[in-house]
Amino acid sequence: MSSSKLSAKQHSKSEAIQENGKAHHKEDNLTKKDVDEGIKSSDSETTSSLKREFFQLRPSLLDELEENSEIRKSKFRGVFMALYLLIFTFLLSKPIQNFIKNGYAFSPVLFNSFKNDFFLCIITWPLFYAWSYTAFILQKLILLGLNDKLASILQHSTQSAIFVYTIYMTFTRDWCSTHATFCCLLACSHFMKMHSYTQANKKYREIYLRSQKQSIIKKKVSGNKEFSDEDKKAVNSSNDQQKQKGQTNGKNSISQNVEDSDNEDKKKDIPYPQNINIKNFTLFMWMPVLIYEKSYPRSPKVRIWYILLKSTITAFCILAAYAIWTDYVMPVIQLGHTIHRIELIFQLLLPLGAFNMCLFYILFENILGVFAEITRFGDRKFFDDWWNCTSYEEYNRKWNRPVHLFLYRHVYLECLEEYKTSKFTAQLVTFFFSALLHEWIAVMVFRIVRPILFGFMLFQIPLFFMMKPFKGQALGNAIFWFGLFMGPTLIAVGYLRSDEYVTHYFSYQWYTQNDL
């Protein structure tokens, strides 16, 4: 496409936006009130949700393959390596014993359950990915003048369709827990990406329309003798501030990294509406991030050796998680209603804790790291030092940064800015939204509506206040770790003992009906 055609296309987009937002800038009969409102709107145009610094170029804390990671620079690196080897040796011993006694290293029980609708489950990923482009199409329609109310209806309808499909497939196909979990995580991540893309561009569009209004006011005032020199000076000053904000808006902390980097990709500040293009949206969908920005910090190049090593580590960790579940968790679950509740808790305490740690390392350190390397996404800090937490409030902020940032921007800040709630109310709404989302996943996995997980999450609210005296203390960290191991175990036992169907669903009997 020639430069003239590109310019004409961009000009037509600008005209469409201005036409759609012409209610914002009818300036035929310009008054001093219009000037004052224009200056005010310009000064307050950049909302907190866009000014907040989110991303910068940095490695993961636990990435052994990065020379400048915290674990590589730590004096306790040797201690970590010893722990890795001890855990690896312990997990390797059971498969070896299984191979000597039974002729196989890993129990086929759980693996055989994967065969039911395996490809139908896997195809959910490309299906959700293709469906997510409805968010991009919606933005294109808005540029062409789509009504705001109709756009809002289409936005919520397309986003809700993902959850409807997940519920329908999980219950009608009788998917096992692994299939249901996989589909639920895909549904949540694609919903968050679609929602963030729509809401962020809504903010960018509002800023763009205000900028256009300010430009029109400046032109009118400059040639109007009715306004004093003081009014004209105020408009010019406000317009200069507008330009400065426009240069940094949407990039957040990236702008600081841009100046210190030779990477040309990080120097590109894409203005609205030029960011509404297929390449920008596709890159966002593949990046391991849930909140949309017009640009992100980028690493210099893709390292093939890094992807191969991370993929290998991921494969070994998945085998380790599989061994923990089949050798240490499922045998206990099979006896769920035959042993005392206290004994059941202590038999599941360590295996479930180790299993959860393994899943965390697989997802946040390896899988997200691979996607970050493929897309050259520079901010690898997908989690903070949650292991040093002395409260569960701090833990909720640190252990899952992608989801935390989404909740912060699109639930907490939107409550403050759009609905003018208090900070305490915004915090409660954010917490309840997170709890409901977790409970929905539990319902999909366990196939039973018992708000046990929801209740445990609500129990954290008084714990937030009860653990404040232990902030920064070793005792607080000890209490945190005790709860981190005990909480998931109590939740699992609660679901296990709540209904016979759950025991049947997770028992050897369910897995071995047709497979063994």
ZAMARGU-4260 file (C-alpha; in steps of 0.2 Angstrom, whole numbers, plus 5000, padded with zeros to 4 digits):
<rodrens>
0) 5000/5000/5000 | 5007/5017/4995 | 5010/5031/5008 | 4996/5041/5000 | 4984/5027/5002
5) 4989/5024/5020 | 4987/5042/5024 | 4970/5043/5016 | 4965/5028/5026 | 4971/5035/5042
10) 4962/5052/5038 | 4946/5042/5034 | 4947/5034/5051 | 4950/5050/5060 | 4935/5058/5051
15) 4924/5043/5056 | 4929/5044/5074 | 4926/5063/5074 | 4909/5060/5066 | 4905/5047/5079
20) 4910/5059/5093 | 4904/5075/5086 | 4892/5077/5100 | 4908/5081/5110 | 4914/5096/5100
25) 4900/5107/5092 | 4910/5123/5092 | 4900/5134/5080 | 4895/5146/5094 | 4911/5145/5105
30) 4909/5154/5122 | 4921/5156/5136 | 4912/5142/5145 | 4917/5130/5131 | 4935/5136/5133
35) 4936/5132/5151 | 4928/5115/5149 | 4940/5111/5135 | 4955/5115/5146 | 4948/5106/5161
40) 4944/5090/5150 | 4962/5091/5143 | 4970/5092/5160 | 4960/5077/5167 | 4960/5066/5152
45) 4973/5054/5156 | 4965/5042/5168 | 4974/5032/5182 | 4971/5016/5173 | 4982/5021/5159
50) 4995/5031/5169 | 4999/5017/5181 | 5016/5010/5178 | 5014/4991/5174 | 5028/4984/5163
55) 5047/4986/5161 | 5061/4975/5154 | 5066/4963/5168 | 5068/4944/5170 | 5059/4931/5181
60) 5065/4930/5199 | 5068/4911/5197 | 5074/4910/5180 | 5091/4900/5181 | 5094/4903/5162
65) 5095/4922/5164 | 5111/4929/5171 | 5104/4944/5179 | 5089/4935/5188 | 5088/4936/5207
70) 5091/4917/5209 | 5107/4918/5199 | 5113/4933/5209 | 5108/4925/5226 | 5121/4919/5238
75) 5109/4905/5242 | 5109/4898/5224 | 5118/4882/5230 | 5105/4879/5243 | 5091/4880/5229
80) 5101/4869/5218 | 5102/4856/5233 | 5083/4857/5235 | 5080/4854/5217 | 5091/4839/5217
85) 5083/4832/5233 | 5065/4834/5225 | 5071/4827/5209 | 5078/4812/5217 | 5063/4809/5228
90) 5051/4811/5213 | 5062/4799/5203 | 5062/4785/5216 | 5043/4781/5214 | 5043/4779/5195
95) 5058/4767/5197 | 5049/4757/5210 | 5034/4756/5199 | 5044/4750/5184 | 5053/4737/5194
100) 5036/4730/5202 | 5023/4733/5188 | 5033/4736/5172 | 5028/4754/5170 | 5036/4770/5177
105) 5020/4780/5177 | 5003/4774/5181 | 4992/4774/5166 | 4976/4777/5176 | 4975/4796/5173
110) 4983/4796/5156 | 4969/4784/5150 | 4956/4797/5156 | 4964/4810/5144 | 4958/4800/5129
115) 4940/4804/5131 | 4937/4819/5119 | 4956/4823/5120 | 4956/4832/5103 | 4939/4840/5106
120) 4947/4848/5122 | 4963/4853/5113 | 4953/4861/5099 | 4945/4873/5112 | 4961/4883/5111
125) 4961/4888/5093 | 4942/4890/5094 | 4943/4903/5108 | 4958/4911/5099 | 4948/4913/5083
130) 4933/4919/5093 | 4943/4933/5102 | 4945/4942/5086 | 4927/4948/5088 | 4935/4960/5100
135) 4946/4967/5086 | 4931/4967/5074 | 4921/4977/5086 | 4934/4990/5087 | 4934/4992/5069
140) 4915/4994/5069 | 4917/5007/5082 | 4929/5017/5071 | 4916/5016/5057 | 4903/5024/5068
145) 4895/5010/5078 | 4883/5016/5092 | 4891/5015/5109 | 4876/5006/5117 | 4876/4993/5103
150) 4895/4991/5105 | 4893/4988/5123 | 4879/4974/5120 | 4890/4966/5107 | 4905/4967/5119
155) 4897/4958/5133 | 4888/4945/5122 | 4904/4940/5114 | 4913/4938/5130 | 4899/4929/5139
160) 4899/4916/5124 | 4915/4909/5130 | 4909/4905/5147 | 4893/4898/5139 | 4902/4886/5128
165) 4914/4880/5142 | 4899/4876/5153 | 4890/4867/5139 | 4905/4857/5134 | 4910/4852/5152
170) 4893/4846/5157 | 4886/4838/5141 | 4903/4829/5136 | 4906/4824/5154 | 4924/4829/5154
175) 4937/4824/5167 | 4945/4836/5179 | 4960/4839/5168 | 4949/4844/5152 | 4938/4855/5163
180) 4952/4864/5171 | 4961/4867/5154 | 4945/4874/5146 | 4941/4885/5161 | 4958/4893/5161
185) 4957/4896/5142 | 4940/4904/5145 | 4946/4915/5159 | 4962/4921/5150 | 4953/4924/5133
190) 4939/4933/5142 | 4951/4945/5151 | 4961/4948/5135 | 4945/4953/5125 | 4938/4964/5139
195) 4955/4973/5142 | 4957/4976/5123 | 4940/4984/5122 | 4940/4994/5138 | 4958/5001/5135
200) 4954/5006/5118 | 4938/5014/5125 | 4949/5025/5136 | 4961/5029/5121 | 4946/5034/5111
205) 4940/5046/5124 | 4957/5054/5125 | 4958/5055/5106 | 4941/5064/5105 | 4946/5076/5119
210) 4962/5080/5110 | 4952/5084/5094 | 4940/5095/5104 | 4955/5104/5112 | 4963/5107/5094
215) 4946/5114/5088 | 4945/5126/5103 | 4963/5132/5101 | 4959/5136/5082 | 4943/5145/5087
220) 4951/5155/5101 | 4966/5160/5091 | 4956/5169/5078 | 4942/5176/5090 | 4944/5194/5096
225) 4931/5191/5110 | 4943/5181/5120 | 4957/5189/5130 | 4976/5186/5129 | 4975/5176/5145
230) 4962/5164/5138 | 4972/5161/5123 | 4988/5158/5134 | 4978/5146/5144 | 4972/5136/5129
235) 4990/5135/5121 | 4997/5130/5138 | 4984/5116/5140 | 4987/5110/5122 | 5005/5109/5125
240) 5002/5098/5140 | 4990/5087/5130 | 5004/5084/5117 | 5016/5079/5131 | 5004/5067/5139
245) 5000/5060/5122 | 5018/5055/5119 | 5019/5045/5135 | 5001/5039/5137 | 4998/5020/5136
250) 5017/5016/5137 | 5018/5018/5156 | 5035/5013/5162 | 5040/5007/5145 | 5044/5025/5141
255) 5058/5025/5153 | 5065/5009/5146 | 5063/5015/5128 | 5076/5029/5131 | 5089/5017/5138
260) 5087/5004/5124 | 5093/5002/5107 | 5078/4991/5102 | 5068/5000/5089 | 5052/4990/5093
265) 5051/4998/5110 | 5053/5015/5103 | 5037/5014/5093 | 5023/5024/5102 | 5007/5019/5091
270) 4994/5033/5092 | 4976/5029/5093 | 4967/5024/5081 | 4983/5017/5072 | 4985/5004/5085
275) 4968/4995/5079 | 4976/4984/5067 | 4977/4965/5065 | 4996/4964/5069 | 4995/4973/5085
280) 4980/4963/5091 | 4988/4946/5086 | 5004/4951/5095 | 4993/4955/5111 | 4984/4939/5110
285) 5000/4928/5110 | 5009/4938/5123 | 5008/4932/5141 | 4999/4947/5147 | 4980/4950/5151
290) 4980/4969/5151 | 4981/4978/5134 | 4994/4992/5130 | 4998/5000/5114 | 5016/4994/5116
295) 5026/4983/5128 | 5044/4982/5132 | 5052/4970/5120 | 5068/4959/5121 | 5081/4960/5108
300) 5078/4944/5099 | 5071/4926/5101 | 5083/4913/5108 | 5079/4896/5101 | 5090/4888/5114
305) 5080/4896/5128 | 5064/4890/5121 | 5070/4872/5119 | 5077/4872/5137 | 5062/4879/5145
310) 5051/4867/5135 | 5062/4852/5141 | 5060/4858/5159 | 5041/4860/5157 | 5040/4842/5151
315) 5050/4835/5166 | 5039/4845/5178 | 5023/4839/5170 | 5029/4821/5172 | 5033/4825/5190
320) 5016/4833/5193 | 5008/4818/5185 | 5018/4806/5197 | 5013/4816/5212 | 4995/4815/5208
325) 4994/4797/5203 | 5006/4790/5216 | 5002/4801/5231 | 4985/4810/5229 | 4973/4798/5220
330) 4976/4783/5231 | 4971/4793/5246 | 4956/4801/5237 | 4950/4783/5233 | 4948/4780/5251
335) 4940/4797/5254 | 4924/4790/5263 | 4933/4776/5272 | 4946/4785/5283 | 4944/4798/5296
340) 4943/4816/5291 | 4958/4821/5301 | 4969/4807/5294 | 4963/4811/5276 | 4969/4829/5279
345) 4986/4824/5284 | 4988/4811/5271 | 4984/4824/5257 | 4993/4839/5266 | 5011/4837/5258
350) 5006/4829/5241 | 4994/4842/5237 | 5006/4856/5243 | 5019/4848/5232 | 5007/4846/5217
355) 5002/4865/5218 | 5020/4871/5219 | 5024/4860/5204 | 5009/4867/5194 | 5014/4885/5199
360) 5032/4882/5193 | 5026/4874/5176 | 5014/4888/5172 | 5022/4904/5178 | 5040/4901/5176
365) 5040/4889/5161 | 5025/4890/5150 | 5023/4909/5152 | 5042/4911/5149 | 5041/4901/5133
370) 5027/4912/5126 | 5037/4928/5132 | 5052/4922/5123 | 5042/4918/5107 | 5034/4935/5107
375) 5049/4944/5114 | 5039/4951/5128 | 5051/4959/5139 | 5043/4959/5156 | 5045/4942/5163
380) 5040/4946/5181 | 5024/4935/5181 | 5025/4933/5200 | 5034/4942/5214 | 5043/4935/5230
385) 5026/4928/5237 | 5036/4915/5247 | 5041/4930/5259 | 5023/4935/5262 | 5017/4938/5279
390) 4999/4941/5275 | 4987/4934/5262 | 4983/4951/5256 | 5001/4953/5250 | 5001/4935/5243
395) 4985/4939/5232 | 4995/4953/5225 | 5011/4944/5222 | 5008/4926/5217 | 4999/4929/5200
400) 5003/4946/5193 | 4994/4945/5176 | 4978/4942/5185 | 4981/4954/5198 | 4985/4968/5186
405) 4969/4964/5177 | 4959/4965/5193 | 4967/4981/5198 | 4965/4990/5181 | 4948/4983/5175
410) 4939/4980/5192 | 4947/4991/5205 | 4951/5006/5195 | 4935/5005/5185 | 4925/5005/5201
415) 4934/5021/5207 | 4933/5030/5190 | 4917/5024/5182 | 4906/5021/5196 | 4914/5033/5209
420) 4914/5021/5223 | 4925/5022/5238 | 4942/5013/5239 | 4935/5001/5252 | 4920/4997/5241
425) 4931/4995/5226 | 4942/4982/5235 | 4927/4972/5241 | 4920/4972/5223 | 4937/4966/5216
430) 4939/4952/5230 | 4921/4946/5227 | 4924/4946/5208 | 4940/4935/5210 | 4931/4924/5223
435) 4916/4921/5211 | 4928/4917/5196 | 4937/4904/5207 | 4921/4896/5213 | 4915/4895/5195
440) 4931/4885/5190 | 4928/4874/5205 | 4910/4870/5200 | 4916/4866/5182 | 4930/4854/5189
445) 4920/4846/5203 | 4903/4847/5195 | 4894/4852/5211 | 4888/4868/5217 | 4895/4869/5235
450) 4903/4886/5238 | 4917/4879/5249 | 4931/4888/5239 | 4921/4904/5239 | 4919/4903/5258
455) 4937/4900/5261 | 4941/4915/5250 | 4929/4926/5260 | 4937/4919/5276 | 4953/4928/5270
460) 4945/4945/5273 | 4946/4944/5292 | 4963/4936/5291 | 4969/4952/5282 | 4966/4962/5298
465) 4971/4948/5310 | 4988/4946/5302 | 4993/4965/5301 | 5002/4964/5318 | 5014/4950/5310
470) 5018/4961/5295 | 5037/4958/5290 | 5039/4946/5304 | 5045/4928/5304 | 5030/4922/5313
475) 5019/4930/5300 | 5028/4921/5286 | 5026/4904/5296 | 5008/4907/5298 | 5006/4911/5279
480) 5015/4895/5274 | 5005/4884/5286 | 4989/4892/5278 | 4996/4889/5261 | 4997/4871/5263
485) 4982/4868/5275 | 4970/4879/5265 | 4970/4869/5248 | 4969/4853/5258 | 4954/4858/5268
490) 4945/4864/5252 | 4949/4847/5244 | 4943/4837/5259 | 4927/4848/5259 | 4923/4844/5241
495) 4928/4826/5244 | 4916/4823/5258 | 4902/4834/5252 | 4895/4822/5240 | 4897/4804/5234
500) 4898/4810/5216 | 4914/4819/5219 | 4922/4804/5227 | 4916/4793/5212 | 4922/4806/5200
505) 4940/4806/5207 | 4941/4788/5212 | 4951/4774/5204 | 4934/4766/5200 | 4929/4781/5189
510) 4945/4780/5179 | 4946/4761/5178 | 4928/4758/5172 | 4933/4757/5154 | 4952/4759/5154
515) 4960/4746/5166
</rodrens>
